[in-house]
Amino acid sequence: MSDDSLAAARRAADELRRRTGFDSFDVALVLGSGWKEAARTIGRPIAEIAATDLPGFLPPAVEGHEGRIQAIDRDGRRVLVFLGRSHLYEGRGVAPVVHGVRTAVAAGCRIVVLTNAAGAIDTSFHLGEPVLIRDHISMTGISPLVGAQFIDLTDLYAERLRAVARGVDPTLREAVYAHWPGPAFETPAEIRMLRTLGADLVGMSTVPEAIAAHALGAEVLALSLVTNPAAGLGEAKRLSHLDVIATGEAAAPRCAALLVAVLDQIGRPSSSSDSPSSATSR
């Protein structure tokens, strides 16, 4: 990543501290489609701001992504909740896509939890089922990292955090997530290709954010909500973003309960020794 992108994240983190009154945060949650209900169950926000009030954040361009940030104190755990995200298909480059997680790490977060809606390539997954991402396949060819940043991604989706999630809900299954550039949904032929490559789910987010957070030293946990069968695999003749949203809303209570339970296991109180500036590339 460039020095400019890190400097922009630090400026946003400084403004975030000023507006929320928190010196540092512990956990960041990025809530995608179907996961926003969790924000209501984590706790009452100490502060809520429009993301665009912070340096470097662009207005949301997708229905269902409000572009708000909440600061929540849950039993001493300082949680930074992002309601909405930027996507590569918006055509504004990769820097805005990962600016939120970089800001979160700059503000002290050592754990980043990413959520999304995904189509099921593996037909054993059911609509409304939350799934742990254990690995990914990038179909975009775009990385948030530039220069000689040779980052090991073997444990990108941290096994420690996945084990915590499985302890909370032993029924959770794991999957390989394919990152599709969008905004068009995949064709049936492309889905057959992805299945041959080993992908179980497909979606249009999460991967750049996961890489950017991991590169800064944060642990990453990622969960998908299965909102539709992938193209050519279901009874529906057409895929629709509105159907994705509707499935997410129906699954909201289960997703919210899962996230809150996981958060209570992985979160930890802030300490003065955890300086936001201590996160560096590794």
C-alpha positions as CSV (number, residue, x, y, z in Angstrom):
1,M,0.0,0.0,0.0
2,S,1.2,3.5,-0.6
3,D,2.2,6.0,2.1
4,D,-0.6,8.2,0.9
5,S,-3.3,5.6,1.6
6,L,-1.9,5.0,5.1
7,A,-1.8,8.7,5.8
8,A,-5.4,9.0,4.7
9,A,-6.4,6.2,7.0
10,R,-4.6,7.9,9.9
11,R,-6.3,11.2,9.2
12,A,-9.7,9.4,9.2
13,A,-8.9,7.6,12.4
14,D,-7.9,10.9,14.1
15,E,-11.2,12.5,13.1
16,L,-13.0,9.3,14.2
17,R,-11.5,9.6,17.7
18,R,-12.4,13.3,17.8
19,R,-16.0,12.6,16.9
20,T,-16.6,9.5,19.0
21,G,-14.5,10.4,22.1
22,F,-12.9,7.0,22.0
23,D,-9.1,6.9,22.0
24,S,-8.9,3.4,20.5
25,F,-11.1,0.5,19.3
26,D,-10.8,-3.3,19.6
27,V,-12.9,-4.8,16.9
28,A,-14.2,-3.6,13.5
29,L,-17.4,-5.1,12.0
30,V,-18.2,-4.5,8.3
31,L,-21.9,-5.4,7.9
32,G,-22.9,-6.4,4.4
33,S,-26.3,-7.3,3.1
34,G,-28.3,-9.4,5.6
35,W,-26.0,-8.6,8.5
36,K,-27.1,-5.0,9.5
37,E,-29.6,-6.2,12.1
38,A,-26.5,-7.1,14.3
39,A,-25.8,-3.4,14.8
40,R,-29.1,-3.1,16.7
41,T,-28.3,-6.0,19.0
42,I,-24.6,-5.2,19.8
43,G,-25.5,-2.2,21.9
44,R,-26.6,1.4,21.9
45,P,-24.1,3.5,19.8
46,I,-22.1,6.0,21.8
47,A,-21.7,7.9,18.5
48,E,-23.0,7.5,15.0
49,I,-21.6,9.4,12.0
50,A,-21.9,9.4,8.3
51,A,-18.8,7.8,6.8
52,T,-18.5,10.8,4.4
53,D,-17.9,13.0,7.5
54,L,-14.4,11.4,7.7
55,P,-11.6,12.0,5.3
56,G,-11.3,9.6,2.4
57,F,-14.8,8.0,2.5
58,L,-16.9,8.2,-0.6
59,P,-20.8,8.2,-0.7
60,P,-22.4,4.7,-0.9
61,A,-23.4,3.7,-4.4
62,V,-25.5,0.5,-3.6
63,E,-29.0,0.1,-2.2
64,G,-28.8,-1.4,1.2
65,H,-25.4,0.2,2.1
66,E,-26.1,3.3,4.1
67,G,-22.5,4.5,4.6
68,R,-22.8,5.0,8.4
69,I,-20.3,4.2,11.2
70,Q,-21.2,3.5,14.8
71,A,-19.0,3.4,17.8
72,I,-20.3,1.0,20.4
73,D,-19.1,0.1,23.9
74,R,-20.1,-3.5,24.6
75,D,-19.0,-4.4,28.1
76,G,-15.7,-2.7,27.8
77,R,-15.1,-3.9,24.2
78,R,-14.9,-0.9,21.9
79,V,-16.6,-1.9,18.6
80,L,-16.4,0.0,15.3
81,V,-19.4,-0.9,13.1
82,F,-19.4,-0.1,9.4
83,L,-22.9,-0.1,7.9
84,G,-22.1,-0.5,4.2
85,R,-19.0,-0.6,2.1
86,S,-17.5,0.4,-1.2
87,H,-17.1,-2.1,-4.0
88,L,-14.7,-2.5,-6.9
89,Y,-17.5,-2.4,-9.4
90,E,-18.3,1.2,-8.5
91,G,-15.3,2.1,-10.7
92,R,-13.5,4.3,-8.1
93,G,-10.5,2.1,-7.6
94,V,-9.4,-0.3,-4.9
95,A,-8.3,2.4,-2.4
96,P,-11.9,3.5,-1.4
97,V,-12.8,-0.2,-1.0
98,V,-10.2,-0.8,1.7
99,H,-10.2,2.6,3.3
100,G,-12.6,1.6,6.0
101,V,-10.6,-1.4,7.3
102,R,-7.4,0.6,7.1
103,T,-9.0,3.4,9.1
104,A,-10.2,0.8,11.7
105,V,-6.7,-0.7,12.1
106,A,-5.3,2.8,12.4
107,A,-7.9,3.5,15.1
108,G,-6.6,0.5,17.1
109,C,-8.6,-2.5,15.9
110,R,-6.7,-5.7,16.1
111,I,-9.6,-7.9,14.8
112,V,-11.6,-7.2,11.7
113,V,-14.9,-9.1,11.1
114,L,-16.1,-8.9,7.5
115,T,-19.6,-10.1,6.4
116,N,-21.3,-10.3,3.0
117,A,-24.1,-11.9,0.9
118,A,-23.1,-14.7,-1.4
119,G,-24.4,-17.0,-4.0
120,A,-24.1,-20.7,-3.4
121,I,-22.0,-22.7,-5.9
122,D,-22.1,-25.7,-3.6
123,T,-25.7,-26.7,-3.7
124,S,-25.6,-28.2,-0.3
125,F,-25.6,-24.7,1.2
126,H,-29.1,-23.4,2.1
127,L,-30.6,-20.0,1.6
128,G,-30.3,-18.0,4.8
129,E,-27.3,-20.1,6.0
130,P,-24.3,-18.2,7.5
131,V,-20.9,-19.7,6.4
132,L,-17.4,-19.2,7.5
133,I,-14.9,-18.2,4.8
134,R,-11.7,-20.3,5.1
135,D,-10.1,-19.2,1.9
136,H,-10.7,-17.3,-1.3
137,I,-10.1,-17.2,-5.0
138,S,-9.8,-13.7,-6.5
139,M,-11.2,-13.3,-10.0
140,T,-10.5,-9.6,-10.1
141,G,-6.7,-9.6,-10.5
142,I,-6.7,-6.5,-8.3
143,S,-4.9,-6.2,-4.9
144,P,-5.0,-3.4,-2.4
145,L,-1.2,-3.8,-2.0
146,V,1.4,-2.1,-4.1
147,G,5.2,-2.3,-4.3
148,A,7.3,-5.1,-2.7
149,Q,4.7,-6.1,-0.1
150,F,5.1,-9.9,-0.1
151,I,2.4,-10.7,2.4
152,D,1.8,-14.4,3.4
153,L,-2.0,-15.1,3.0
154,T,-1.9,-18.7,4.3
155,D,-3.7,-17.8,7.5
156,L,-5.6,-14.8,6.0
157,Y,-8.9,-16.0,7.5
158,A,-7.5,-16.6,10.9
159,E,-8.0,-20.2,12.1
160,R,-8.1,-19.0,15.7
161,L,-11.1,-16.8,15.0
162,R,-12.8,-19.5,12.9
163,A,-12.4,-21.9,15.8
164,V,-14.0,-19.4,18.1
165,A,-17.0,-19.1,15.7
166,R,-17.3,-22.9,15.4
167,G,-17.3,-23.0,19.2
168,V,-20.2,-20.6,19.3
169,D,-22.1,-22.4,16.6
170,P,-20.9,-26.0,15.9
171,T,-23.3,-26.1,12.8
172,L,-21.2,-23.5,11.0
173,R,-19.7,-24.8,7.8
174,E,-16.7,-23.4,6.0
175,A,-16.3,-22.5,2.3
176,V,-14.0,-21.1,-0.3
177,Y,-15.3,-17.7,-1.5
178,A,-14.8,-16.5,-5.1
179,H,-14.5,-12.8,-5.5
180,W,-16.3,-11.8,-8.7
181,P,-15.7,-8.2,-10.0
182,G,-19.4,-7.5,-10.7
183,P,-21.7,-5.6,-11.0
184,A,-23.2,-8.2,-13.4
185,F,-24.0,-11.5,-11.8
186,E,-22.1,-14.5,-13.1
187,T,-23.2,-16.6,-16.1
188,P,-24.0,-20.3,-15.7
189,A,-20.8,-21.1,-17.6
190,E,-18.8,-18.9,-15.3
191,I,-20.3,-20.6,-12.3
192,R,-19.3,-24.0,-13.7
193,M,-15.8,-22.7,-14.1
194,L,-15.7,-21.4,-10.5
195,R,-16.9,-24.8,-9.3
196,T,-14.1,-26.5,-11.2
197,L,-11.6,-24.1,-9.6
198,G,-12.8,-25.2,-6.1
199,A,-15.1,-22.3,-5.1
200,D,-18.1,-22.9,-2.9
201,L,-19.6,-19.4,-2.8
202,V,-19.4,-16.3,-5.0
203,G,-19.7,-12.6,-4.2
204,M,-18.5,-9.2,-5.0
205,S,-16.7,-7.9,-1.8
206,T,-14.6,-8.8,1.2
207,V,-11.4,-10.1,-0.4
208,P,-9.6,-6.7,-0.8
209,E,-10.6,-5.7,2.7
210,A,-9.4,-8.9,4.1
211,I,-6.0,-8.6,2.4
212,A,-5.6,-4.9,3.5
213,A,-6.5,-5.6,7.1
214,H,-4.2,-8.7,7.3
215,A,-1.3,-6.7,5.8
216,L,-1.6,-4.3,8.6
217,G,-1.4,-7.0,11.2
218,A,-5.1,-7.4,12.1
219,E,-6.7,-10.8,12.5
220,V,-9.5,-11.4,10.0
221,L,-12.8,-13.3,10.4
222,A,-15.2,-13.4,7.4
223,L,-18.7,-14.8,7.1
224,S,-21.0,-15.1,4.1
225,L,-24.8,-15.3,4.2
226,V,-26.1,-17.5,1.4
227,T,-28.8,-15.4,-0.2
228,N,-29.2,-17.2,-3.6
229,P,-28.2,-20.2,-5.7
230,A,-25.5,-19.2,-8.1
231,A,-26.5,-18.7,-11.7
232,G,-27.9,-21.7,-13.4
233,L,-28.2,-23.7,-10.2
234,G,-31.6,-22.7,-8.8
235,E,-35.2,-22.7,-9.9
236,A,-35.3,-19.0,-10.4
237,K,-34.7,-17.9,-14.0
238,R,-33.1,-14.6,-13.1
239,L,-30.8,-13.3,-10.3
240,S,-31.9,-10.1,-8.6
241,H,-30.2,-7.8,-6.1
242,L,-33.7,-7.2,-4.5
243,D,-34.0,-10.9,-3.9
244,V,-30.6,-10.9,-2.2
245,I,-31.8,-8.1,0.1
246,A,-35.0,-9.9,0.9
247,T,-33.3,-13.2,1.8
248,G,-30.9,-11.2,4.0
249,E,-33.7,-9.6,5.9
250,A,-35.4,-12.9,6.5
251,A,-32.1,-14.3,8.0
252,A,-31.3,-11.2,10.0
253,P,-32.2,-12.5,13.5
254,R,-30.0,-15.6,13.1
255,C,-27.1,-13.6,11.7
256,A,-27.4,-11.0,14.4
257,A,-27.4,-13.6,17.2
258,L,-24.3,-15.3,15.7
259,L,-22.3,-12.2,15.3
260,V,-23.0,-11.0,18.8
261,A,-22.1,-14.3,20.3
262,V,-18.9,-14.4,18.3
263,L,-18.1,-10.8,19.3
264,D,-18.4,-11.6,23.0
265,Q,-15.9,-14.4,22.6
266,I,-13.2,-12.6,20.5
267,G,-13.5,-9.0,21.7
268,R,-11.2,-7.7,24.4
269,P,-11.0,-4.4,26.3
270,S,-8.8,-1.7,25.0
271,S,-5.5,-0.8,26.8
272,S,-3.2,2.1,26.7
273,S,-0.4,-0.1,25.4
274,D,-2.4,-0.7,22.2
275,S,-1.4,2.3,20.2
276,P,-3.3,2.7,16.8
277,S,0.0,3.6,15.2
278,S,1.6,0.3,16.2
279,A,-0.1,-1.6,13.3
280,T,2.5,-1.9,10.5
281,S,2.9,-4.0,7.4
282,R,4.4,-7.4,7.9
